[in-house]
Amino acid sequence: MSDTVIQVRDVSMHFNLMEEKVDSIKEYFVKLIKGQLLYNDFVALNHISFDVQKGDILGFVGFNGAGKSTMLKILAGVLKPTSGTVKVKGSVAPLIEVGAGFDPELTARENIYLNGAILGFSKKFIDERFDSIIEFAELRDFVNVPVKNFSSGMYARLGFSIATAVQPDILIVDEVLSVGDFRFQQKCEERIQKMIKDGVTILLVSHDIGMIERLCNKVLWLDHGKMRDIGAVNKICHAYRSV
């Protein structure tokens, strides 16, 4: 369909996890040369398929280890799936890890330009929006402070403010808002609500089921890497709460 902006087909993601503890680099290379390193195949995602339409607000639910963050990283282009295909149409602003894209040694000011460049923004674009980014993030007094001195909440505020400085076609948000204070979470939710009204497609992972119910029109439920269900918010959230 022409209004399909994300198409996921039969996606699986496998990770090789080392079975035993290796105490040193030397021991690692000795075992590597002797072929004694043993790995377990961990299946993070198992044959996942779904579509997202333009303007959808798709929430992801599932217990820790269900594969939610892995799925979002694949959709953001951070990870390449072991098998299957992903097609994404439009610009993507990912907010998938607190501090991702930041250099801790650089100041907030320098990181705004660095992060903006990673997202494809020009210097002129950042110049024009610099003040509004700082104001929204509430970091006016910390603009020349290296971000290694920031709390996780300050990181999250700055990251969200930069990623939403311009409206992307698709916004991906993975739990990063949970580290901010309640008042800032409300600010972020208000900005997301405005983006929803403007037709931005949003993918949202949150352990706050109330937020999923307030914002989303569809929910995808992952369970141990498998898609357990996808559909209407009330139906999926009710079933998920009942587990």
Backbone hydrogen bonds in HBPLUS format (Angstrom, degrees):
<---DONOR---> <-ACCEPTOR-->    atom                        ^
c    i                          cat <-CA-CA->   ^        H-A-AA   ^      H-
h    n   atom  resd res      DA  || num        DHA   H-A  angle D-A-AA Bond
n    s   type  num  typ     dist DA aas  dist angle  dist       angle   num
A0004-THR N   A0001-MET O   3.19 MM   3  5.49 163.9  2.22 114.0 115.6     1
A0054-LYS N   A0003-ASP O   2.69 MM  51  5.44 154.9  1.75 164.9 173.7     2
A0005-VAL N   A0052-VAL O   2.91 MM  47  5.96 146.5  2.02 152.7 163.4     3
A0089-LYS N   A0005-VAL O   2.74 MM  84  4.82 161.2  1.77 148.9 151.6     4
A0006-ILE N   A0052-VAL O   3.25 MM  46  4.96 157.6  2.31 142.2 140.7     5
A0052-VAL N   A0006-ILE O   2.89 MM  46  4.96 153.1  1.96 146.2 146.8     6
A0007-GLN N   A0087-LYS O   2.84 MM  80  5.07 154.5  1.90 146.7 153.8     7
A0087-LYS N   A0007-GLN O   2.90 MM  80  5.07 157.0  1.95 141.9 149.5     8
A0008-VAL N   A0050-PHE O   2.87 MM  42  5.21 167.9  1.88 170.6 171.7     9
A0050-PHE N   A0008-VAL O   2.97 MM  42  5.21 143.8  2.10 126.8 136.2    10
A0009-ARG N   A0085-THR O   2.91 MM  76  5.27 170.4  1.92 161.4 161.7    11
A0085-THR N   A0009-ARG O   3.03 MM  76  5.27 156.8  2.08 145.0 150.9    12
A0011-VAL N   A0048-ILE O   2.83 MM  37  4.84 162.7  1.86 140.8 135.3    13
A0048-ILE N   A0011-VAL O   2.82 MM  37  4.84 165.6  1.84 129.8 132.6    14
A0012-SER N   A0083-SER O   3.03 MM  71  5.28 159.2  2.07 133.3 135.4    15
A0082-THR N   A0012-SER O   2.92 MM  70  5.72 126.8  2.21 139.8 153.7    16
A0083-SER N   A0012-SER O   3.24 MM  71  5.28 157.1  2.30 140.6 139.0    17
A0013-MET N   A0045-LEU O   2.99 MM  32  4.86 154.4  2.05 123.1 125.7    18
A0044-ALA N   A0013-MET O   2.78 MM  31  5.43 139.8  1.95 157.5 170.1    19
A0045-LEU N   A0013-MET O   3.31 MM  32  4.86 158.2  2.36 129.7 132.0    20
A0015-PHE N   A0042-PHE O   2.76 MM  27  5.04 157.6  1.81 145.9 153.8    21
A0042-PHE N   A0015-PHE O   2.71 MM  27  5.04 173.8  1.72 166.5 164.3    22
A0017-LEU N   A0040-ASN O   2.84 MM  23  5.07 169.4  1.85 156.8 156.9    23
A0040-ASN N   A0017-LEU O   2.64 MM  23  5.07 165.2  1.66 152.3 155.8    24
A0019-GLU N   A0038-LEU O   2.82 MM  19  5.55 175.8  1.82 145.7 146.1    25
A0028-TYR N   A0024-SER O   3.01 MM   4  6.29 153.9  2.08 144.6 152.1    26
A0029-PHE N   A0025-ILE O   2.99 MM   4  6.34 162.2  2.02 156.7 159.3    27
A0030-VAL N   A0026-LYS O   2.92 MM   4  6.17 157.8  1.97 154.2 161.1    28
A0031-LYS N   A0027-GLU O   2.96 MM   4  6.12 166.9  1.98 150.5 153.8    29
A0032-LEU N   A0028-TYR O   2.83 MM   4  6.02 148.7  1.93 143.4 153.7    30
A0033-ILE N   A0029-PHE O   2.87 MM   4  6.00 166.3  1.89 150.0 152.1    31
A0034-LYS N   A0030-VAL O   3.03 MM   4  6.22 154.1  2.09 144.5 152.0    32
A0035-GLY N   A0031-LYS O   2.91 MM   4  5.89 107.5  2.45 133.5 149.9    33
A0036-GLN N   A0031-LYS O   2.70 MM   5  4.77 160.5  1.74 150.3 150.4    34
A0035-GLY N   A0032-LEU O   3.10 MM   3  5.05 150.9  2.19  98.2 107.1    35
A0046-ASN N   A0225-GLY O   2.69 MM 179  5.38 152.4  1.77 152.2 142.5    36
A0056-ASP N   A0053-GLN O   2.97 MM   3  5.50 159.7  2.01 139.7 139.8    37
A0202-ILE N   A0056-ASP O   3.01 MM 146  6.47 157.8  2.06 154.1 161.0    38
A0217-ASN N   A0057-ILE O   2.97 MM 160  5.48 150.3  2.06 136.2 144.4    39
A0218-LYS N   A0057-ILE O   3.36 MM 161  6.37 157.2  2.42 150.6 145.1    40
A0058-LEU N   A0202-ILE O   2.85 MM 144  6.27 142.7  1.99 169.8 169.6    41
A0204-LEU N   A0058-LEU O   2.92 MM 146  6.21 164.1  1.94 154.7 157.6    42
A0059-GLY N   A0218-LYS O   2.91 MM 159  6.29 167.2  1.92 152.0 152.2    43
A0220-LEU N   A0059-GLY O   2.75 MM 161  6.18 160.7  1.79 165.1 170.9    44
A0060-PHE N   A0204-LEU O   2.82 MM 144  6.14 150.2  1.91 157.4 159.0    45
A0061-VAL N   A0220-LEU O   2.98 MM 159  6.35 160.6  2.02 154.8 159.5    46
A0222-LEU N   A0061-VAL O   2.95 MM 161  6.31 166.0  1.97 168.7 165.3    47
A0066-ALA N   A0063-PHE O   3.00 MM   3  5.56 137.3  2.19 148.1 146.7    48
A0225-GLY N   A0066-ALA O   2.86 MM 159  5.17 141.4  2.01 124.7 130.1    49
A0071-MET N   A0067-GLY O   2.99 MM   4  6.13 155.2  2.05 148.3 154.6    50
A0072-LEU N   A0068-LYS O   3.08 MM   4  6.43 158.6  2.12 151.0 156.5    51
A0073-LYS N   A0069-SER O   2.93 MM   4  6.15 155.5  1.99 149.6 156.4    52
A0074-ILE N   A0070-THR O   3.05 MM   4  6.30 148.0  2.16 145.1 153.2    53
A0075-LEU N   A0071-MET O   3.00 MM   4  6.31 158.9  2.04 148.5 154.3    54
A0076-ALA N   A0072-LEU O   2.84 MM   4  6.04 141.7  1.98 144.2 155.2    55
A0078-VAL N   A0073-LYS O   2.81 MM   5  5.05 135.6  2.01 161.1 162.3    56
A0079-LEU N   A0073-LYS O   3.20 MM   6  5.56 157.7  2.25 112.9 114.2    57
A0077-GLY N   A0074-ILE O   3.09 MM   3  5.10 150.5  2.18  99.3 108.5    58
A0169-ASP N   A0091-SER O   3.17 MM  78  5.10 129.5  2.44 117.1 131.1    59
A0170-ILE N   A0091-SER O   2.91 MM  79  6.17 144.0  2.04 160.1 170.0    60
A0093-ALA N   A0170-ILE O   2.90 MM  77  6.35 159.2  1.94 163.5 170.5    61
A0172-ILE N   A0093-ALA O   2.99 MM  79  6.21 168.7  2.00 148.9 150.5    62
A0095-LEU N   A0172-ILE O   2.63 MM  77  5.72 149.3  1.72 154.7 165.6    63
A0174-ASP N   A0095-LEU O   2.83 MM  79  6.14 163.9  1.85 164.3 158.9    64
A0100-ALA N   A0097-GLU O   3.12 MM   3  5.36 169.6  2.13 126.4 127.4    65
A0102-PHE N   A0099-GLY O   3.07 MM   3  5.42 160.0  2.11 133.5 133.4    66
A0106-LEU N   A0103-ASP O   2.99 MM   3  5.57 152.3  2.07 119.2 127.1    67
A0148-LYS N   A0104-PRO O   2.96 MM  44  4.38 128.3  2.24 144.7 130.0    68
A0147-VAL N   A0106-LEU O   2.98 MM  41  6.41 158.2  2.03 161.0 154.2    69
A0111-ASN N   A0107-THR O   2.86 MM   4  6.07 156.2  1.92 150.8 158.2    70
A0108-ALA N   A0145-VAL O   3.19 MM  37  6.18 130.7  2.44 137.9 143.1    71
A0112-ILE N   A0108-ALA O   2.93 MM   4  6.13 140.6  2.09 147.8 157.5    72
A0109-ARG N   A0143-VAL O   2.92 MM  34  5.39 149.6  2.02 162.3 153.8    73
A0114-LEU N   A0110-GLU O   2.96 MM   4  6.24 154.7  2.02 145.0 153.2    74
A0115-ASN N   A0111-ASN O   2.72 MM   4  5.70 171.5  1.73 148.3 151.4    75
A0116-GLY N   A0112-ILE O   2.89 MM   4  5.83 152.6  1.97 137.1 145.8    76
A0117-ALA N   A0113-TYR O   2.98 MM   4  6.09 150.8  2.07 138.1 145.2    77
A0118-ILE N   A0114-LEU O   3.06 MM   4  6.41 152.9  2.14 146.9 154.3    78
A0119-LEU N   A0115-ASN O   3.02 MM   4  6.34 146.2  2.14 144.1 153.3    79
A0121-PHE N   A0116-GLY O   2.75 MM   5  5.06 161.8  1.78 151.4 144.9    80
A0120-GLY N   A0117-ALA O   2.95 MM   3  4.89 152.5  2.03  98.9 107.5    81
A0126-ILE N   A0122-SER O   3.04 MM   4  6.41 159.7  2.09 151.1 155.8    82
A0127-ASP N   A0123-LYS O   2.77 MM   4  6.01 160.4  1.81 153.3 159.6    83
A0128-GLU N   A0124-LYS O   3.07 MM   4  6.29 156.8  2.12 147.7 152.4    84
A0129-ARG N   A0125-PHE O   3.19 MM   4  6.45 138.1  2.38 139.0 150.2    85
A0129-ARG N   A0126-ILE O   3.04 MM   3  5.08 126.6  2.34  97.0 111.4    86
A0130-PHE N   A0126-ILE O   2.68 MM   4  5.41 115.3  2.09 153.8 167.5    87
A0133-ILE N   A0129-ARG O   2.95 MM   4  6.15 152.2  2.03 157.7 166.3    88
A0134-ILE N   A0130-PHE O   3.04 MM   4  6.33 165.5  2.06 157.5 160.2    89
A0135-GLU N   A0131-ASP O   2.89 MM   4  6.06 160.7  1.92 149.4 155.4    90
A0136-PHE N   A0132-SER O   2.96 MM   4  5.98 164.5  1.98 142.5 146.9    91
A0137-ALA N   A0133-ILE O   3.05 MM   4  6.18 156.4  2.10 144.4 151.3    92
A0138-GLU N   A0134-ILE O   2.95 MM   4  6.01 112.3  2.42 135.0 151.5    93
A0139-LEU N   A0134-ILE O   3.19 MM   5  5.51 167.0  2.21 149.6 153.5    94
A0138-GLU N   A0135-GLU O   3.06 MM   3  4.95 147.0  2.18  96.8 107.1    95
A0142-PHE N   A0139-LEU O   2.88 MM   3  5.15 157.6  1.93 113.2 120.7    96
A0145-VAL N   A0142-PHE O   3.12 MM   3  5.15 164.8  2.14 114.5 114.4    97
A0149-ASN N   A0146-PRO O   3.11 MM   3  6.05 169.0  2.12 124.4 127.9    98
A0150-PHE N   A0147-VAL O   2.91 MM   3  4.97 164.8  1.93 109.2 113.3    99
A0155-TYR N   A0151-SER O   3.05 MM   4  6.39 158.9  2.10 152.2 157.9   100
A0156-ALA N   A0152-SER O   2.96 MM   4  6.18 161.0  2.00 146.8 151.7   101
A0157-ARG N   A0153-GLY O   2.96 MM   4  6.19 155.7  2.02 145.6 152.0   102
A0158-LEU N   A0154-MET O   3.01 MM   4  6.20 163.4  2.04 150.0 154.1   103
A0159-GLY N   A0155-TYR O   2.88 MM   4  6.08 166.3  1.89 156.4 160.7   104
A0160-PHE N   A0156-ALA O   2.94 MM   4  6.02 166.6  1.96 150.4 153.9   105
A0161-SER N   A0157-ARG O   3.03 MM   4  6.07 158.9  2.08 143.1 149.4   106
A0162-ILE N   A0158-LEU O   3.00 MM   4  6.21 157.3  2.05 150.9 156.1   107
A0163-ALA N   A0159-GLY O   2.98 MM   4  6.10 173.0  1.99 153.5 155.9   108
A0164-THR N   A0160-PHE O   3.04 MM   4  6.08 142.7  2.19 144.6 153.1   109
A0165-ALA N   A0162-ILE O   3.09 MM   3  5.13 166.1  2.11 110.6 112.0   110
A0201-THR N   A0169-ASP O   3.01 MM  32  6.18 163.1  2.04 159.0 154.7   111
A0171-LEU N   A0201-THR O   2.86 MM  30  6.35 156.2  1.91 158.4 165.9   112
A0203-LEU N   A0171-LEU O   2.88 MM  32  6.30 160.8  1.92 161.1 166.8   113
A0173-VAL N   A0203-LEU O   2.87 MM  30  6.19 171.3  1.87 168.9 171.2   114
A0205-VAL N   A0173-VAL O   2.87 MM  32  6.28 161.7  1.90 163.3 168.4   115
A0175-GLU N   A0205-VAL O   3.08 MM  30  5.74 156.4  2.14 150.9 146.6   116
A0178-SER N   A0175-GLU O   3.02 MM   3  5.51 153.1  2.10 113.1 121.2   117
A0179-VAL N   A0176-VAL O   3.44 MM   3  6.07 166.8  2.46 112.1 115.5   118
A0180-GLY N   A0177-LEU O   3.26 MM   3  5.58 155.5  2.32 108.2 115.0   119
A0185-GLN N   A0181-ASP O   2.97 MM   4  6.26 155.2  2.03 155.1 163.2   120
A0186-GLN N   A0182-PHE O   3.05 MM   4  6.37 148.4  2.15 146.3 154.0   121
A0187-LYS N   A0183-ARG O   3.15 MM   4  6.53 150.2  2.25 140.8 148.6   122
A0188-CYS N   A0184-PHE O   2.91 MM   4  6.23 159.4  1.95 154.7 159.6   123
A0189-GLU N   A0185-GLN O   2.87 MM   4  6.09 154.9  1.93 145.3 152.9   124
A0190-GLU N   A0186-GLN O   2.90 MM   4  6.15 151.0  1.98 146.8 154.4   125
A0191-ARG N   A0187-LYS O   3.02 MM   4  6.36 153.8  2.09 145.6 152.6   126
A0192-ILE N   A0188-CYS O   2.85 MM   4  6.14 155.2  1.91 149.6 157.0   127
A0193-GLN N   A0189-GLU O   2.84 MM   4  6.08 152.7  1.91 144.9 152.6   128
A0194-LYS N   A0190-GLU O   3.05 MM   4  6.36 151.1  2.13 144.1 150.9   129
A0195-MET N   A0191-ARG O   3.01 MM   4  6.32 154.5  2.08 145.6 152.6   130
A0196-ILE N   A0192-ILE O   2.83 MM   4  6.12 149.1  1.92 149.7 158.8   131
A0197-LYS N   A0193-GLN O   3.05 MM   4  6.38 155.4  2.11 145.5 151.1   132
A0198-ASP N   A0194-LYS O   3.05 MM   4  6.34 137.9  2.23 139.7 151.5   133
A0200-VAL N   A0195-MET O   2.96 MM   5  5.40 166.7  1.98 154.2 149.8   134
A0199-GLY N   A0196-ILE O   3.01 MM   3  5.19 161.2  2.05 107.5 112.2   135
A0211-MET N   A0208-ASP O   2.98 MM   3  5.41 125.4  2.29 107.4 120.0   136
A0212-ILE N   A0208-ASP O   3.22 MM   4  6.67 156.7  2.28 149.0 155.6   137
A0213-GLU N   A0209-ILE O   2.87 MM   4  6.16 158.2  1.92 151.8 157.6   138
A0214-ARG N   A0210-GLY O   2.93 MM   4  6.16 146.6  2.04 143.2 152.6   139
A0215-LEU N   A0211-MET O   2.98 MM   4  6.06 158.9  2.02 153.4 157.8   140
A0216-CYS N   A0212-ILE O   2.93 MM   4  5.45 159.6  1.97 143.6 150.2   141
A0219-VAL N   A0231-GLY O   2.93 MM  12  5.63 156.4  1.99 154.7 162.5   142
A0231-GLY N   A0219-VAL O   3.01 MM  12  5.63 152.0  2.09 148.4 157.3   143
A0221-TRP N   A0229-ASP O   2.83 MM   8  5.25 177.9  1.83 160.8 161.4   144
A0228-ARG N   A0221-TRP O   2.78 MM   7  5.49 145.6  1.90 152.5 162.7   145
A0223-ASP N   A0226-LYS O   2.80 MM   3  5.27 161.5  1.84 153.8 160.3   146
A0226-LYS N   A0223-ASP O   3.04 MM   3  5.27 164.5  2.06 113.4 117.4   147
A0236-ILE N   A0232-ALA O   3.10 MM   4  6.29 176.2  2.10 163.9 164.6   148
A0237-CYS N   A0233-VAL O   2.91 MM   4  5.88 168.7  1.92 161.0 164.4   149
A0238-HIS N   A0234-ASN O   3.03 MM   4  5.88 153.6  2.10 138.9 146.5   150
A0239-ALA N   A0235-LYS O   3.13 MM   4  6.31 160.2  2.17 144.4 149.7   151
A0240-TYR N   A0236-ILE O   2.82 MM   4  6.02 159.9  1.86 154.3 160.5   152
A0241-ARG N   A0237-CYS O   2.90 MM   4  6.02 156.7  1.95 145.1 151.0   153
A0242-SER N   A0238-HIS O   3.20 MM   4  6.31 133.0  2.43 135.4 147.2   154
A0242-SER N   A0239-ALA O   3.13 MM   3  5.11 131.1  2.38  93.6 107.0   155
A0243-VAL N   A0240-TYR O   3.29 MM   3  5.53 162.8  2.33 106.0 111.1   156
